[in-house]
Amino acid sequence: MFVRSRTPINSLDTSARRRRSGFLARLVVGSCVGFLLMDAAFATITVGAPGGSCTFSTIQAAIDAAATTDSITVAASSTPYKENLVINGKSLTISSCPCNSSVCLLDRSKGTLQQALISGENGTTPVMKITGVSNVSLSFITVENGNSGSNDGGGISFNGEGSLTLSDTRIFGNNANYGAGINFKGLTEGSSLRLNENSFITDNIAAVSGGGIRIESGELFVMEKNTWIAFNQAKTGYGGGIEIVGDSTPRAYVASPGYNGSPVIFDNTATLGGGIGMSNRGVLVMFSSDGTQPVAIGENTAYNAGGGIFADTASGSGSVICARDFNIDNNIAKDGTAIYSNTNSNGGAPYIALNQDDTQNICKNYEALLTPQACDPSVPCNTMYANLAQDVLNGNAATDGATISLQAGTIMFANNLDMRDNHGGYAVYEHGNNIDPGFYTVGDLQSCLIADNTYNHELVLAQGPGTAHLTMTNCTLANNALGGASVVGANDYVNLSYDIIDEGTGKPALAFGGAAGNLHTLYNIAGNTNGLSSDTSNTTATPTYIDKPHGDYRLSFTKLGAVYSPSAGLDYAPANGGTDIRGDAFDFDLGSVPNRFGTRDLGAYEMQAFTDRIFVDGLGDAVQIAF
């Protein structure tokens, strides 16, 4: 169980950092797997204490002597190597290993191989600077205590062509203006930074942006298990964990299940984008590599906006977020506690696709070579749980921020979202596009569940000035504590279809202030249908659920003797295709339920009849006959 830190960025406890250092050292040393065996065709150069059996006593001397594709082994010791390394135009493997190879192999087989510590000596340059055409791999290495001052990359600065690969490696306790842990700038297409198994980017502090990792161009891959980007800070800018920034479409692929049950992006802090901050043409692709442990962004803090993710547009095309089978939980920000998007007058707008096969093929192009693993039905997935709208720098004062905040011009398509136990002003706030009236702000939610939250105003609000299009299809809105005058509010364009709006009889389902021709509401049930069109398919009804007190919002369908008791909303609407929040096909005909207008159930769930059970239902208790 991890306890989140609430230490302000200007008062970091160095003793806490030392404790984390020792903790993580034990974690990594205790999992010595995947050590690189050296190819006999290339030279292995050894580094160790002076007077020993190693060839060199400094790592830089070994780098200078090495030919490209050579391997350098560094003997671990209790004293760090205090060096500021430069690799220019060489492809090298640098790994921890005693100078005697037989001892190295023995240590590896027993899982006792120690990390070699490289500690920054000069306070104005990175611990490791990589330039030119270089492909560098680090294994069982710790890069720590770098302080590059106003330069980029406190731990590692990569500014060249090629790749940087980390395995069983820690980047810990480094400082810089930008990219405190790693600043990566790949100068050619295909340049990449890869975090392999047992790689930890922790406790790095950027004075401005990119606490853990800053990627300016090229590709970042965070795909493997036991990978952690945690406890990093970006004091005044973007991306406590990761910053994705640049005009050359830098891309980050994040799929790791994280470390020991903790999210891969965990407990980072920034002004904008506590977990991940994006600007210009950055691309974030999230998906799960392990269906039992969805990729997650959790317990991050933004002092301004974007507790989990902040997506900005500075010029040209906007940032892109493509996410499937994910969790964004327990984050804090003044606004956009899970996701905040922003557009300015330079054109372009963020594009967000959550579990969406987008017709524009934007995300399909980035996902084409990936192999996402669908979430196992036994685990919560596609969640936004317990995100808090708070002003952390003002005594954690509650704010009116939204869980999802879509600023002018943002386009968001979202399927299968499960939003619960969040606190703030709104679940979804959509600001009209008053920057470029030729484009809309779009919030399109399909098969969503928004339940058990506490919000000061409407549950969903789409308002101007400017154009704001809101669509909600097959969503269940239930049991939320709301302070607004209505459940949903909109003043430009709204389409509510196949929805359950179960927020009692006191609040109108909709307050709409736009043109009559922009109001589209069909096949909905609500406790109070005021605001919905007078079409007969919109009816006043209160659904029943399988287990509402425990958060099971599947519609109830019971049988007692010869009496069937179906909830309102079952087999209610015309068939329309697609899948529900669980991935089950819509339009299943339950048979024993009279079809109101067709076979489609309302809300997030399409109930399926049990077909392999014999029910004994005459003993006084009704039994569920659909799931």
C-alpha positions in Angstrom: 0.0 0.0 0.0 1.5 3.3 -1.0 0.8 6.5 1.0 0.9 9.6 -1.2 3.2 12.4 -0.3 1.8 15.9 0.1 5.2 17.7 0.5 5.1 21.1 -1.2 7.6 21.5 -4.0 9.6 24.2 -2.3 10.2 22.2 0.9 11.4 18.8 -0.2 12.7 16.7 2.6 16.1 15.5 1.6 16.1 12.8 4.3 12.9 11.5 2.7 14.7 11.4 -0.6 17.6 9.4 1.0 15.1 6.9 2.5 13.5 6.5 -0.9 17.0 6.0 -2.4 17.7 3.1 -0.1 14.3 1.7 -0.6 14.6 1.7 -4.3 18.2 0.4 -4.2 16.9 -2.7 -2.4 14.1 -3.1 -4.9 16.3 -3.0 -7.9 19.2 -5.0 -6.5 16.8 -7.7 -5.4 15.6 -8.3 -9.0 18.7 -9.0 -11.1 17.1 -10.4 -14.2 17.9 -9.8 -17.9 21.6 -9.0 -17.4 23.2 -8.5 -20.7 25.6 -11.3 -21.7 28.5 -9.9 -23.6 29.0 -10.9 -27.2 32.5 -12.4 -27.6 32.8 -10.6 -31.0 33.1 -7.3 -29.3 35.5 -6.0 -26.6 34.5 -5.8 -23.0 36.2 -2.9 -21.1 36.4 -3.0 -17.4 36.2 -0.1 -14.9 37.0 -0.4 -11.2 39.0 1.0 -8.3 42.6 2.1 -9.0 45.1 -0.7 -8.3 42.6 -3.5 -9.0 42.3 -5.9 -11.9 40.1 -3.6 -14.0 41.5 -1.8 -17.0 40.4 1.7 -16.2 39.6 3.5 -13.0 37.1 6.0 -14.5 34.1 5.4 -16.7 35.0 8.3 -19.0 38.4 6.8 -19.8 36.7 3.6 -20.8 34.2 5.5 -23.0 37.1 7.3 -24.7 38.9 4.1 -25.3 35.9 2.1 -26.5 35.1 1.5 -30.1 31.4 1.6 -31.1 29.5 -1.5 -30.0 31.9 -2.3 -27.2 30.7 -3.1 -23.8 31.8 -1.4 -20.6 31.4 -3.1 -17.2 31.7 -1.0 -14.1 32.5 -2.6 -10.8 30.0 -1.6 -8.1 31.4 -0.2 -4.9 30.2 1.7 -1.8 31.8 4.9 -3.3 29.9 6.4 -6.3 31.8 7.2 -9.5 31.8 11.0 -9.4 31.9 11.8 -13.1 30.1 13.8 -15.7 30.2 11.5 -18.7 30.2 12.4 -22.4 29.3 9.9 -25.2 29.6 11.3 -28.7 28.9 9.2 -31.7 29.4 5.8 -30.1 27.1 2.8 -29.5 27.9 1.3 -26.1 26.6 -1.0 -23.4 27.4 0.2 -19.9 26.6 -2.2 -17.1 27.5 -3.1 -13.6 29.7 -6.2 -13.2 32.8 -7.1 -11.2 36.0 -7.1 -13.2 36.2 -10.9 -12.9 33.6 -12.2 -15.4 33.1 -15.5 -13.5 32.3 -13.6 -10.3 29.9 -11.5 -12.4 28.1 -14.5 -13.7 27.9 -16.0 -10.2 26.4 -12.8 -8.8 23.9 -12.8 -11.6 22.8 -16.3 -11.0 22.4 -15.7 -7.3 20.5 -12.4 -7.9 23.1 -10.4 -5.9 24.5 -8.2 -8.7 25.0 -4.7 -7.3 24.2 -1.4 -9.0 27.1 0.8 -10.1 26.4 4.4 -8.9 27.3 7.3 -11.1 27.0 10.6 -9.3 27.2 14.0 -10.9 30.3 16.0 -9.9 29.9 19.2 -11.8 26.8 21.3 -10.9 26.3 22.7 -14.4 26.3 19.7 -16.7 24.3 16.4 -16.8 25.7 13.2 -15.2 25.6 11.7 -18.7 25.5 13.6 -22.0 24.9 11.7 -25.2 25.3 13.3 -28.6 25.9 12.3 -32.3 24.8 9.0 -33.7 24.7 6.9 -30.5 22.9 3.8 -29.3 23.5 3.5 -25.6 22.2 0.8 -23.2 22.4 1.0 -19.4 22.0 -2.0 -17.2 22.2 -2.2 -13.4 23.3 1.5 -13.3 22.2 4.3 -11.0 22.5 7.9 -12.3 22.1 10.2 -9.4 22.6 13.6 -7.9 23.1 15.4 -11.2 22.5 19.2 -11.2 22.8 20.8 -14.6 21.7 24.2 -13.5 20.1 26.0 -16.4 20.9 23.2 -18.8 18.6 20.4 -19.8 18.8 16.9 -18.4 20.1 16.7 -14.9 20.6 12.9 -15.0 20.9 12.2 -18.7 20.8 14.5 -21.7 20.3 12.8 -25.0 20.6 15.2 -28.0 21.4 13.1 -31.1 20.4 10.3 -33.3 19.8 6.8 -32.1 18.6 5.3 -28.9 18.9 5.2 -25.1 17.7 2.0 -23.4 17.5 1.4 -19.6 17.2 -2.0 -18.0 17.4 -2.5 -14.2 18.5 1.1 -13.9 17.6 4.0 -11.6 17.6 7.7 -12.5 17.3 9.3 -9.0 17.5 12.6 -7.3 18.7 14.8 -10.3 18.0 18.5 -10.9 17.7 20.7 -14.0 15.6 23.4 -15.5 14.0 21.0 -17.9 14.1 17.2 -18.0 15.5 16.7 -14.5 15.8 12.9 -14.8 16.2 12.5 -18.5 15.9 15.1 -21.3 15.6 13.3 -24.6 15.8 15.0 -28.0 16.0 12.5 -30.9 17.2 14.3 -34.0 16.0 11.7 -36.5 12.8 9.7 -37.0 12.9 6.5 -35.0 15.2 7.9 -32.3 13.9 6.3 -29.1 14.1 6.2 -25.3 13.1 2.8 -23.8 12.5 2.0 -20.2 12.7 -1.8 -19.8 11.9 -3.9 -16.8 13.0 -2.7 -13.4 13.7 0.9 -14.5 12.9 3.6 -11.9 12.7 7.3 -12.6 12.2 8.8 -9.2 12.7 11.9 -7.0 14.0 14.2 -9.8 13.2 17.9 -9.6 12.9 20.3 -12.6 12.9 24.0 -11.9 10.5 24.4 -14.8 9.2 21.4 -16.7 9.7 17.6 -17.1 10.4 16.4 -13.6 11.1 12.7 -14.5 11.4 12.7 -18.3 11.1 15.3 -20.9 10.8 14.2 -24.5 11.2 16.9 -27.1 11.4 14.7 -30.2 11.5 11.0 -31.0 9.7 8.2 -29.1 9.4 7.1 -25.5 8.5 3.6 -24.7 7.4 2.7 -21.1 6.0 -0.8 -21.8 7.4 -3.4 -19.4 6.5 -4.5 -15.9 8.2 -3.1 -12.8 8.7 0.3 -14.3 8.0 3.3 -12.2 8.0 7.1 -12.8 7.3 8.4 -9.3 7.9 11.2 -6.8 9.2 13.6 -9.5 8.5 17.4 -9.6 8.2 20.2 -12.2 8.1 23.3 -10.0 6.7 25.9 -12.4 5.8 24.2 -15.6 4.5 21.0 -17.3 4.8 17.3 -16.5 5.8 16.2 -13.1 6.3 12.6 -14.3 6.6 13.1 -18.1 6.6 16.2 -20.3 5.9 15.7 -24.0 6.7 18.8 -25.9 7.8 20.0 -29.4 6.8 20.8 -32.9 8.2 17.5 -34.3 5.4 15.3 -32.9 7.2 13.6 -30.0 5.4 10.4 -29.0 5.1 8.6 -25.7 3.8 5.0 -25.5 2.9 4.1 -21.9 1.6 0.6 -21.2 3.5 -0.7 -18.1 1.4 -2.1 -15.3 3.6 -0.2 -12.9 5.4 -1.4 -9.9 4.1 -3.7 -7.1 0.4 -2.6 -7.6 1.3 1.1 -7.9 0.5 3.1 -11.1 3.4 3.5 -13.5 2.9 7.3 -13.3 2.7 7.8 -9.5 2.7 10.7 -7.1 4.4 13.2 -9.3 3.8 17.0 -8.9 3.7 19.9 -11.4 2.0 23.2 -11.9 0.4 21.8 -15.1 0.0 18.1 -15.6 1.0 16.4 -12.4 1.4 13.0 -14.0 1.9 14.0 -17.7 2.1 17.4 -19.3 1.8 17.9 -23.1 2.1 20.8 -25.4 2.4 21.7 -29.1 2.2 18.4 -31.2 2.9 15.9 -28.5 1.2 12.4 -28.7 0.4 10.2 -25.8 -0.6 6.6 -26.5 -1.8 4.6 -23.4 -2.9 1.0 -23.4 -2.5 -2.0 -21.1 0.2 -4.6 -21.7 -1.3 -6.8 -18.9 -5.0 -7.2 -18.8 -5.0 -7.9 -15.0 -3.2 -4.6 -14.2 -4.4 -1.7 -16.4 -2.0 1.0 -17.2 -2.6 3.8 -14.7 -1.9 7.4 -13.8 -2.5 7.8 -10.1 -2.1 10.0 -7.0 -0.4 12.9 -8.9 -0.9 16.6 -8.1 -1.1 19.7 -10.3 -1.0 23.0 -8.5 -3.0 24.5 -11.3 -4.6 22.2 -13.9 -4.4 18.6 -15.1 -3.9 16.4 -12.1 -3.5 13.3 -14.2 -2.9 14.7 -17.7 -2.6 18.3 -19.1 -2.8 18.7 -22.9 -2.0 22.1 -24.3 -1.6 23.6 -27.8 1.0 26.3 -28.2 1.0 26.4 -32.0 0.1 24.4 -35.1 -1.5 21.0 -34.6 -2.7 20.1 -31.1 -1.7 17.4 -28.7 -3.2 14.0 -29.2 -4.2 11.5 -26.4 -5.1 7.9 -27.4 -6.0 5.8 -24.4 -7.4 2.3 -24.1 -8.0 0.1 -21.0 -6.6 2.6 -18.4 -7.2 4.0 -15.0 -6.8 7.7 -14.0 -7.5 7.7 -10.2 -6.8 9.7 -7.1 -5.3 12.8 -8.7 -5.6 16.4 -7.5 -5.8 19.7 -9.3 -7.6 23.0 -9.1 -9.2 22.0 -12.5 -9.2 19.0 -14.8 -8.4 16.6 -11.9 -8.1 13.6 -14.3 -7.7 15.4 -17.7 -7.4 19.1 -18.6 -7.1 20.3 -22.2 -6.3 23.8 -23.4 -6.3 25.7 -26.7 -5.0 29.1 -27.6 -5.2 31.5 -30.5 -2.3 30.0 -32.4 -4.6 27.3 -33.9 -4.8 23.6 -33.4 -6.6 21.9 -30.6 -6.1 18.8 -28.4 -7.7 15.6 -29.7 -8.7 13.0 -27.1 -9.9 9.5 -27.9 -10.6 7.2 -25.0 -11.5 3.6 -26.0 -12.5 5.1 -29.3 -12.0 3.7 -32.8 -11.8 7.2 -34.3 -13.1 7.7 -37.8 -10.4 10.2 -38.5 -7.7 7.4 -38.0 -5.7 9.7 -35.8 -5.2 7.1 -33.1 -5.3 4.1 -35.4 -2.2 5.4 -37.1 -0.3 5.5 -33.8 -1.7 2.2 -32.5 -1.1 0.2 -35.7 2.0 -1.6 -34.5 0.9 -2.1 -30.9 -0.8 -5.1 -29.2 -3.1 -3.8 -26.4 -4.4 -6.3 -23.9 -8.0 -5.9 -23.0 -8.8 -5.5 -19.3 -9.7 -8.7 -17.5 -13.4 -8.4 -16.4 -12.3 -9.0 -12.8 -10.5 -5.7 -12.4 -11.8 -2.1 -12.6 -10.9 -0.6 -15.9 -11.4 2.7 -17.8 -11.9 4.4 -14.4 -11.7 7.9 -13.2 -12.1 7.4 -9.5 -11.6 9.7 -6.5 -10.0 12.6 -8.3 -10.3 15.8 -6.2 -10.6 19.4 -7.2 -8.5 21.2 -4.6 -6.1 24.1 -4.3 -3.1 22.3 -2.7 -1.2 25.6 -2.2 -4.2 27.1 -0.4 -4.7 24.6 2.4 -6.3 22.0 0.0 -9.3 24.3 -0.4 -12.1 22.8 -2.5 -12.5 24.3 -5.9 -15.1 24.2 -8.7 -12.8 22.4 -11.1 -14.1 19.5 -13.3 -12.9 15.9 -13.4 -12.6 16.3 -17.2 -12.1 19.9 -18.3 -12.3 20.5 -22.1 -11.3 24.1 -23.0 -12.2 25.9 -26.2 -11.8 23.7 -29.4 -10.9 20.4 -27.7 -12.3 17.3 -29.4 -13.0 14.4 -27.1 -14.6 11.0 -28.0 -14.9 8.7 -25.0 -16.3 5.2 -24.7 -16.8 3.1 -21.6 -15.8 5.6 -18.9 -16.5 4.7 -15.3 -16.5 7.9 -13.2 -17.1 7.5 -9.4 -16.2 9.1 -6.1 -14.9 12.3 -7.6 -15.3 15.7 -6.0 -15.3 19.1 -7.6 -17.5 21.4 -9.6 -18.5 19.1 -12.6 -17.8 15.7 -13.9 -17.3 17.1 -17.4 -17.0 20.8 -18.2 -17.0 21.8 -21.9 -16.1 25.4 -22.7 -17.3 26.6 -26.1 -14.9 27.4 -28.8 -14.8 31.2 -28.9 -11.3 31.2 -30.5 -12.2 29.9 -33.9 -16.0 29.8 -34.5 -15.5 27.5 -37.5 -14.7 24.7 -35.1 -16.6 23.1 -32.2 -15.6 22.0 -28.8 -16.8 18.4 -28.8 -17.6 16.2 -25.8 -19.0 12.8 -27.0 -19.5 10.2 -24.3 -20.8 6.7 -25.2 -21.6 3.9 -22.7 -20.6 5.8 -19.7 -21.3 5.4 -15.9 -21.1 8.6 -13.8 -22.3 7.7 -10.3 -21.6 8.3 -6.6 -19.8 11.6 -7.2 -20.1 14.9 -5.3 -20.2 18.1 -7.5 -21.0 21.6 -6.6 -22.8 22.4 -9.9 -24.3 20.4 -12.9 -23.0 16.9 -13.5 -22.2 17.9 -17.1 -22.0 21.4 -18.5 -21.4 22.5 -22.1 -21.6 26.3 -22.5 -20.2 29.2 -24.5 -19.3 31.7 -25.4 -18.7 29.9 -28.7 -19.7 26.6 -30.0 -19.9 23.5 -27.7 -21.4 20.2 -28.9 -22.3 17.7 -26.2 -23.4 14.1 -27.0 -24.2 11.5 -24.4 -25.4 8.1 -25.6 -26.2 5.1 -23.4 -24.9 6.7 -20.2 -26.1 6.1 -16.7 -26.1 9.1 -14.4 -27.1 8.1 -10.9 -26.8 8.8 -7.3 -24.6 11.9 -7.6 -24.7 14.7 -5.0 -25.2 17.8 -7.2 -25.5 21.5 -6.3 -26.5 22.8 -9.7 -30.0 23.7 -10.8 -30.1 20.8 -13.4 -28.3 17.6 -14.0 -27.0 18.6 -17.5 -26.6 22.1 -18.9 -25.9 23.2 -22.4 -26.4 26.4 -24.5 -25.4 25.5 -28.0 -25.9 21.9 -29.2 -26.9 18.8 -27.2 -27.8 15.2 -28.1 -29.0 12.9 -25.2 -30.0 9.4 -26.4 -30.6 6.1 -24.7 -29.6 7.6 -21.3 -30.7 7.0 -17.7 -30.8 10.3 -15.7 -31.5 9.0 -12.3 -30.9 12.0 -10.0 -34.2 12.2 -8.2 -37.3 14.3 -9.0 -36.1 17.6 -7.8 -33.6 18.6 -10.6 -34.6 18.9 -14.2 -32.7 16.4 -16.4 -31.6 19.3 -18.7 -31.3 23.0 -18.9 -30.9 24.1 -22.5 -30.4 27.6 -23.8 -29.6 27.0 -27.4 -31.6 27.1 -30.6 -34.6 24.7 -30.7 -33.1 22.9 -33.8 -30.0 22.0 -31.8 -31.8 20.1 -29.1 -31.9 16.3 -29.7 -33.2 14.1 -26.9 -34.7 10.7 -27.7 -35.3 7.4 -25.7 -34.3 8.6 -22.2 -35.7 8.0 -18.8 -35.3 10.5 -16.0 -36.6 11.2 -12.5 -37.5 14.7 -13.8 -37.8 15.0 -17.6 -38.0 18.8 -17.6 -35.8 20.2 -20.3 -36.0 17.1 -22.5 -38.0 17.3 -25.7 -41.7 16.4 -25.4 -41.2 13.3 -27.5 -43.0 10.3 -26.1 -39.8 8.3 -26.0 -38.6 10.5 -23.1 -40.4 9.2 -20.0 -40.4 9.8 -16.2 -39.2 6.6 -14.5 -37.0 5.4 -11.7 -34.9 2.4 -12.5 -33.9 -0.4 -10.1 -30.4 -1.8 -9.9 -28.9 -5.1 -8.9 -27.0 -3.6 -5.9 -27.0 0.2 -5.8 -25.6 0.5 -2.3 -22.5 -1.4 -3.4 -22.1 0.4 -6.7 -23.6 -2.2 -9.0 -25.6 -0.1 -11.5 -26.7 -3.0 -13.8 -30.4 -2.9 -14.2 -32.4 -5.3 -12.1 -34.6 -8.1 -13.6 -36.0 -10.5 -11.1 -38.5 -13.3 -11.1 -40.6 -14.6 -8.2 -42.8 -17.5 -9.1 -44.6 -16.5 -12.2 -44.1 -12.7 -11.6 -41.3 -10.9 -13.6 -40.1 -7.6 -12.3 -38.0 -5.8 -14.9 -36.4 -2.4 -14.2 -37.4 0.6 -16.2 -35.1 1.0 -19.1 -34.8 -2.7 -20.1 -35.7 -3.5 -23.7 -36.7 0.1 -24.2 -35.3 1.6 -27.4 -34.8 0.6 -31.1 -31.7 -1.4 -31.9 -28.7 0.7 -32.7 -25.6 -1.5 -32.5 -22.4 -1.1 -30.6 -21.3 -2.4 -27.3 -21.9 -1.5 -23.6 -19.5 -0.5 -20.9 -18.4 -4.1 -20.5 -18.0 -4.8 -24.2 -21.2 -6.8 -24.5 -23.3 -6.2 -27.6 -26.3 -3.9 -27.3 -29.8 -4.9 -28.4 -30.1 -8.2 -26.6 -33.8 -9.2 -26.4 -34.5 -10.4 -22.8 -37.7 -12.1 -24.1 -39.8 -11.8 -20.9 -39.8 -8.0 -21.0 -42.2 -6.1 -23.2 -40.3 -4.1 -25.7 -41.2 -0.4 -25.3 -39.8 0.8 -28.6 -37.3 -2.0 -29.3 -34.8 -4.4 -27.7 -32.0 -1.9 -26.6 -31.5 -1.3 -22.9 -30.9 2.3 -21.7 -27.9 3.3 -19.8 -24.4 1.9 -19.7 -25.2 -1.8 -19.4 -27.0 -4.1 -21.9 -28.4 -6.9 -19.7 -27.9 -10.5 -20.8 -30.2 -13.2 -19.8 -28.9 -16.3 -18.0 -29.2 -19.2 -20.3 -27.4 -22.0 -18.3 -29.3 -22.0 -15.0 -32.4 -23.4 -13.5 -34.0 -21.0 -11.1 -35.8 -22.0 -7.9 -37.8 -18.8 -7.3 -40.8 -19.9 -5.2 -39.3 -19.8 -1.7 -40.0 -16.2 -0.9 -37.0 -14.5 -2.5 -36.9 -13.0 -6.0 -34.0 -14.1 -8.1 -32.0 -12.2 -10.7 -32.5 -13.6 -14.1 -30.2 -11.2 -16.0 -26.6 -10.1 -15.5 
